[in-house]
Amino acid sequence: MNNKWFYPLLILSTLLSAGAHYFWGNQFIQFVAASFSLLLWAALLGKATENVAHYAGERLGGLLNATFGNAAELIIAIFLVKEGYFDMVKASITGSVIGNLLLVLGLSVLFGGMKHKTQRFNSELAGHNASLMMLSVIALFIPAAFIQSLGEREVGIISMVIAFLLIAGYFLWLYFSLVTHKDELGDAVDGLPDREEEKEEPVWSGKISLLLLFISTVFVAIQSEWLVHSVEAVAHTLGWSQLFVGAFLIAIIGNAAEHSAAIFLAMKNRMGAAVEIAIGSSLQISLFVAPVLIFVSRLFQNPMDILFTHHEIAAIAVSALITASISRDGATNWYEGVLLLIVYFILGAVFFVA
């Protein structure tokens, strides 16, 4: 964010996005302008969160980065729920999960591994993350498996129950990992020599970082609302399905903050923080954001259920499977990043033509 062009470009993109939203009738231009502005605000959000993380420690910092990085996705999803675009919401949730597990983690492992031959992180934490990923797959699979024997009322009840249990499980996980078992799941990697880690001083003070975190979150919310207003028309114009737009286009835009922060941390040999951002963000989406949207939809008197399509469940399941396979040993190399990216592009190709 030290580049002289960034802040003028950020202001210019915001003004163009506002002009496209309020004064220009072309929704494709509105979509492009809002997307570009959202990417820049998400980049500032990621950098501000990274600075806050410097003062909070690697594990808590990774959680903060994932949380504020997911703010864009949650805000976009809330506006989509309000408009009744449930299929696109579920697609964007799917895209967020597979995007973080395959694209964000894949790029982090690839670029980090190209600079550092083998990167290590806490294997016990990786094991717990793998179990939580399986929990999210189970929570989506079970209702879909029993759909034939459930009525609309039963689906609504089951959705509320599962949403409540997932939120409770997520907060209990935070208590477990950050309080009762903080030492076991911390940054240290037992039995291994100290990592060679690139030290970097934060760009801003703690107070400035928090202020920029708040400002960027507000503008991410504004740009997200403008993006949602134009996304359906753009999908129709380009002939893209709502599944592809939600699972890949919106998810990539919403994940911009995690993309940059996780990759840069991995290149600094801070793979523990990069894994916490990528996998932690996916867990937060599947165990907290998605269930919260079930309850939020009730506020709009238009309830959303937790029934995802078989394609979406399959995509999440294979993403969780290969991520667990690669990360369980607490070590990564650049080729494992390639494997994650190959799976991501396979899913992208199938979603595009589906």
Secondary structure, DSSP 8 states (H G I E B T S, - for coil): ---TTHHHHHHHHHHHHHHHHHT---HHHHHHHHHHHHHHHHHHHHHHHHHHHHHH-HHHHHHHHHHHHHHHHHHHHHHHHHHT-HHHHHHHHHHHHHIIIIIIHHHHHHHHHHHSSSEE--HHHHHHHHHHHHHHHHHHHHHHHTGGG--HHHHHHHHHHHHHHHHHHHHHHHHIIIIITTTTTSS--TTS----------SS-HHHHHHHHHHHHHHHHHHHHHHHHHHHHHHHHHT--HHHIIIIIIHHHHTHHHHHHHHHHHHTT-HHHHHHHHHHHHHHIIIIIHHHHHHHHHHTT--------HHHHHHHHHHHHHHHHHHTTSEE-HHHHHHHHHHHHHHHHHHHH-
